[in-house]
């Protein structure tokens, strides 16, 4: 039988939204390069070859910008809540991890809501320390996160259930 104090009440993995999949990116970059080559060829044959070269630099710059975006998308945040502990971790794009541990009985969830734009900020507050969670999420996602996490914190404060 598992330990009731180790039972997870809530767990979430928060990741930044990326609208383009890697497959769609490769398709897009191939079409873009084909278009660039199509427009660069007349300049090349007219003797204005530097224009064609700069058009190639546009394609290279776009490729590296998307690669940087995909690298940044590897970053994420995790929330794990048991009756005894709330663990919040931020994992960077290169794997560096920063972690905070809270007692669920003492942590407070703060939500900043703008009447026109919705939920702007969700933060965990304990012992004077304030940590924003899900900063990269949209207003609706932040509101849902706050609702779910608040419900889970209430369950955690009720304590472990035996039997």
C-alpha positions as CSV (number, residue, x, y, z in Angstrom):
1,X,0.0,0.0,0.0
2,X,1.4,3.4,-0.9
3,X,2.2,6.1,1.6
4,X,-0.8,8.7,1.8
5,X,1.7,11.5,2.4
6,X,3.5,10.7,-0.9
7,X,0.3,10.6,-3.0
8,X,0.3,13.3,-5.6
9,X,-2.7,15.6,-5.4
10,X,-1.7,17.7,-8.4
11,X,1.0,17.7,-11.0
12,X,1.4,19.8,-14.1
13,X,4.0,20.5,-16.7
14,X,3.8,24.0,-18.2
15,X,5.4,24.6,-21.6
16,X,5.5,27.6,-23.8
17,X,3.2,27.5,-26.8
18,X,4.8,27.1,-30.2
19,X,2.6,27.4,-33.2
20,X,4.8,25.6,-35.6
21,X,5.9,22.0,-35.3
22,X,9.4,21.0,-36.4
23,X,8.0,19.2,-39.5
24,X,6.0,22.3,-40.5
25,X,9.2,24.4,-39.9
26,X,11.2,22.3,-42.4
27,X,8.5,22.5,-44.9
28,X,8.2,26.3,-44.5
29,X,12.0,26.8,-44.7
30,X,12.2,24.7,-47.9
31,X,9.4,26.7,-49.6
32,X,11.0,30.0,-48.4
33,X,14.4,29.0,-49.8
34,X,12.9,27.9,-53.1
35,X,11.1,31.3,-53.3
36,X,14.2,33.2,-52.4
37,X,16.2,31.3,-55.1
38,X,13.5,32.0,-57.6
39,X,13.7,35.7,-57.0
40,X,17.5,35.8,-56.6
41,X,18.2,34.1,-60.0
42,X,17.3,37.1,-62.2
43,X,19.5,39.4,-60.1
44,X,22.3,36.9,-60.4
45,X,22.0,36.7,-64.2
46,X,21.8,40.5,-64.5
47,X,25.2,40.7,-62.8
48,X,23.8,41.9,-59.4
49,X,25.1,38.8,-57.6
50,X,25.4,40.6,-54.2
51,X,21.6,41.0,-54.1
52,X,21.3,37.2,-54.6
53,X,23.8,36.7,-51.8
54,X,21.9,39.0,-49.4
55,X,18.7,37.1,-50.2
56,X,20.5,33.9,-49.2
57,X,21.5,35.6,-45.9
58,X,17.8,36.3,-45.3
59,X,17.1,32.6,-45.5
60,X,20.0,31.7,-43.2
61,X,18.9,34.3,-40.7
62,X,15.3,33.0,-40.7
63,X,16.6,29.5,-40.2
64,X,18.7,30.4,-37.2
65,X,15.9,32.5,-35.7
66,X,13.5,29.5,-35.8
67,X,16.2,27.2,-34.4
68,X,16.7,29.5,-31.5
69,X,12.9,29.6,-30.9
70,X,12.8,25.8,-30.9
71,X,15.7,25.7,-28.4
72,X,13.8,28.1,-26.2
73,X,10.7,25.9,-26.4
74,X,12.6,23.2,-24.5
75,X,12.2,25.2,-21.3
76,X,9.3,24.3,-19.0
77,X,8.0,24.4,-15.5
78,X,6.7,21.6,-13.3
79,X,4.4,21.7,-10.3
80,X,4.1,18.6,-8.0
81,X,1.8,18.8,-4.9
82,X,1.6,16.2,-2.2
83,X,-0.1,16.6,1.2
84,X,3.3,17.6,2.7
85,X,5.0,19.6,0.0
86,X,4.6,21.7,-3.1
87,X,7.6,21.5,-5.5
88,X,7.8,24.1,-8.2
89,X,10.7,23.8,-10.7
90,X,11.8,25.9,-13.7
91,X,13.8,23.9,-16.2
92,X,15.7,26.0,-18.8
93,X,16.3,25.3,-22.4
94,X,19.7,23.8,-21.7
95,X,18.5,21.7,-18.8
96,X,19.5,24.0,-15.9
97,X,17.0,23.5,-13.0
98,X,15.8,25.9,-10.4
99,X,13.6,24.5,-7.7
100,X,11.4,25.9,-4.8
101,X,9.8,23.8,-2.1
102,X,6.8,25.0,-0.1
103,X,4.6,23.7,2.7
104,X,1.0,23.6,1.2
105,X,-0.4,24.8,4.5
106,X,1.6,28.0,4.3
107,X,1.8,28.8,0.6
108,X,-0.6,31.3,-0.8
109,X,-1.7,31.6,-4.5
110,X,-1.9,35.1,-5.7
111,X,-3.7,35.9,-9.0
112,X,-3.6,39.3,-10.7
113,X,-6.6,39.9,-12.9
114,X,-7.1,42.8,-15.3
115,X,-10.8,43.4,-16.0
116,X,-10.2,43.8,-19.8
117,X,-7.3,41.4,-20.4
118,X,-8.0,38.6,-17.9
119,X,-5.5,36.9,-15.7
120,X,-2.1,38.6,-16.0
121,X,-0.1,36.9,-13.3
122,X,-0.2,33.9,-11.0
123,X,2.3,33.6,-8.2
124,X,3.2,31.5,-5.2
125,X,3.8,33.4,-2.0
126,X,5.4,32.0,1.2
127,X,7.6,33.5,3.8
128,X,7.9,36.8,1.9
129,X,9.1,35.1,-1.2
130,X,7.0,35.6,-4.4
131,X,7.5,33.3,-7.4
132,X,5.6,33.8,-10.6
133,X,4.4,30.6,-12.3
134,X,3.5,30.1,-16.0
135,X,4.6,33.6,-17.1
136,X,4.6,32.4,-20.7
137,X,0.9,31.2,-20.6
138,X,-2.0,33.1,-22.0
139,X,-4.6,34.7,-19.8
140,X,-7.1,31.9,-20.1
141,X,-4.5,29.3,-19.4
142,X,-3.3,31.2,-16.3
143,X,-6.8,31.4,-15.0
144,X,-7.3,27.7,-15.4
145,X,-4.0,27.0,-13.8
146,X,-4.9,29.2,-10.8
147,X,-8.3,27.5,-10.5
148,X,-6.9,24.0,-10.6
149,X,-3.9,24.8,-8.3
150,X,-6.1,26.6,-5.8
151,X,-8.5,23.6,-5.6
152,X,-5.5,21.2,-5.2
153,X,-4.0,23.4,-2.4
154,X,-7.3,23.2,-0.5
155,X,-7.2,19.4,-0.8
156,X,-3.6,19.3,0.4
157,X,-4.5,21.5,3.4
158,X,-7.1,18.9,4.4
159,X,-4.3,16.5,5.0
160,X,-3.6,12.9,4.0
161,X,-6.4,10.5,3.7
162,X,-6.0,7.0,5.1
163,X,-7.9,3.9,4.1
